[in-house]
Amino acid sequence: MIKGLTLLSTLVRQKVNSAKTSGHCVACLDSHAINGLCAGCREDLPVNRWHCRACALPLAIPSLDLMCGECIRTAPPFSRTVAPWRYQYPVDAMIGRYKYRGQRKFARPLLADLSELLDQYLSAHPERKPELIIPAPMHAKRRRQRGFNQADEIAEALSRRLNIPWCARSVQRSRHARPQRELSREERLANLAGAFTIAGTVPRRVAIVDDVITTGATVRALTETLLDAGVRDVQVWALARTPG
């Protein structure tokens, strides 16, 4: 390697490592933060410990093998969901600051922990490693309004950590729809009918990435589109899952 490139590589590693432990906590401004959170504020995050094994809906019963009523009635088309937090305070506020105000520092601790969790999960189950990460697509009109698609940034970060390629062009939002947060579950499903199209080829195993899973209507519609295109296994990865 060229000597100058070796020095540059060393400096980059040092900066990345120092960024992990330096700075203040985004929640309480404590000066001892790891990936943007101090130990106390990290303990306050609502961990999604007991959840549906299919859609990750938080459950009141301490079990990792149970399924929620909705998944029992209508089995989801995706194989599993990884969502380490419940979408409650302070996680909801952190994601909101990132998603609607573009304040990326609030997403950094959540994304770092999700990356670590998935790294451990795939190391324990290498047969489940997807061949491609697909961010939940955003219609061009909404992207212009917001300035970025948070799912793209999450997918890119996970791709770097897990050494899995990602592509934002594999699935496209073919029509503009009403914002999902304004709708009931039934309205969300109808709102997304025919909303996605495949653009190009997709591998047999993929992971859909989004920031929050609410009713699961978006990832169900995305999964069904991918399965129709020949995909055999779809996983869902997200920062958080709403309690229901």
N, C-alpha and C positions, 0 to 999 in steps of 0.2 A: 504494500500500500504506500502511496506517496506520503512523505513525511508530514506535509501540511494537512492532508486529509486525516492522518492519524491524530494529530493535535486537535483538529476540529471535532473529530468523533469523541475524543476524551472530554473536551469542553462541553459538548452537548450532553454527555452522560452525567457530568457533574451538575449541570444546570437542571436536568430532569430530576435527579436525586434530591437536590436541594429544594426544588419546588415542592416536592412531596411533603417535606417536613417544615418548611419555613412559612412565615406569614401568620396572619391572625385567623381565628375561627370566624367563619361567615355568620354564625349565629350570635355569639356573645363577645367577639373580638378578643378572646383570650389569645395570648401570644404563643402558646404551645399547641399548635394544630398539626394534624396529619391529614394531608389531602383536603385541607380546608375546614376540618372540624376538630375541636378539642375532645378529650376523652369524655367529659361530662355531657356535652351536647350529642356526641355519638350514641351514648347510652339512652338518650331521650328519643331516638328514632324509633318509630313504631314498626318493629320487626314483624313480618308476615310469617309467623312461626307455624301456626296450624292453619292449613288451607286445603282446598279441594285439589286433589292430585292431578286433575285435568286442566282446570282454568285458573287455579291459584286464588280463587275466592276465599277470603278469610273466614274461618270457621271457629265456632265457640268451643268445639270438642277437640281435645288434644289428640290428634291423629294425623298421620301423613298419608294414610291409605284410603281415607273416605273421599267420596265425591259429593258435590253439592246437589241439591234437588234439580236444578236446571240441567246439569250435565247428565244426571240419571235419566231425566225425561227426554232430553235431546243431546245425544253424545256429540261433543265438539269434533270438527273435522281435523283439528290439529292434535298431535300426540301428547304434548306436555307444555306447561307454561312455567317460566322462571320469573318471579317478581318478588324480590326480597323484602319490600316494604309495603305496609298498608298506606293508602293515600289519605293520610290524616296529618294533623299538625305534629311536627313542623315540616314534614316531607312535602305536604301539599303546597305550603308557602314557598318552599325552596324551588320546587318545580315551576310554580307560577312565576316567580321572579325570573327564572331562566327562560321559560317558554314565551311569556308575554312582554317581558322587558329586555330580553336578550342579555341578562346578567349571568354569564356563564360560570362565574365562580360558585354560584349556588348549586350547580349541577355537578361540579367536579368531585365532591366527596361521594355523592350517590353513584356516579359513574365508575369511580375507582373501586368502590366496594362491589358493584355488580360485576365488573371485570374480574375481580379476584374470585368471587363466588363461581362464576362460569368457568374460570380456569380450573378450579378445583373439581367442579362437577364433570367437566369433559376429561380431565385426567383420570378420574375414577371410572368414567364410562366412555372410553374412546370410540366405541361403536356408535355413539349418539352424536358425534361431531358432525355438524352440517358442512356442506360443501360451499355454501354461499349464504351471506347475510343480506337480507333485503329490508331496507327501512320502509315503514309505512308511508306510502306516497302522499304528497300534498298537492292539491290542484294549483296550477300556476298562478291563478288569481290570488289565492290565499297566501301563497309563498311571497308574492310581491308585497302584499299588505304587511306580513310579519317580518319579512326580510331574510328568513332562513327557515329550513325545516329541521326541527330539533331531532327528528328520527334519523336524518342523514348524519348529523354530528355524533349521535350515540353509536350508530352503526360503524362509522369510521374509527371511533375510539376502540370499540370492541374488536374490530378487524385487526388493528395493530397489536392489541394485547394477546389475542387468541390465534393469530396467524391464520385467519380465515378471510378469503376475499369478500368484498361487499360491492354491491352495485345498486345505484338508485334508479337505473333505467330499465331494470328487468320487468317491473310492474309500474304502470302509470295510472294516474287518476284521470279517467277519460271524460268525466263530467263534473261540474261544480255542484256541490250539494250543500244543504243547510248545515250549519255547525252541529255536530253530534251532541254537544253538551246541552242543547236546547230541547232535545227530544227524549221521549220515553223509549224503552227498549224495543217495543214493536215498531215505533216510528223510525228508530235507528236502522233496523233491518230493512225496512222498505226504502229508506233514504239511500241505502248503499247498493240497492239492486242494480246490477250492470255498471257500477261506478268504476271498476278496475279492468284493465286490459293488459295482457302479456305483450311485452315488446322484446322479441328475441327468444333465445333458448334459455331454459333454466335447468339446473341439475336435479338429481333425484331427491336430495336431502337439503332443505333450506331452513333458515331461522328468520322469522319476521321480528323486527325490532320496532318498538315504540316507547314513548315515555310513560304513559299510563294506560292500563287496561280498565275500562269502566264496565260496560255491560258485555264486552267481548264481541259486539256486533261487527266492528271493523275488522278484527283479526279473523273472524269466521268468514266474512265475505272475501277477504284476501286469500285465506286458505283454500276456499272452494274454487276460486279462480286459478290458483296454482295447481290444485289437484286435477282440474279439468285440462291443464296444460301438460300433464304427465308426471308431476312431482309425486313422489311416493311418501315422503315424511316431512311434516311441517312442525317446527317448534315455535313457540312465542316467547320472546325475551323482552322484559320491560323493567323500568325502575320501580314501579309501584302498581298496586291493584286496589281498586276502591273496595270498601267493606261491603258494598251491596246496596 
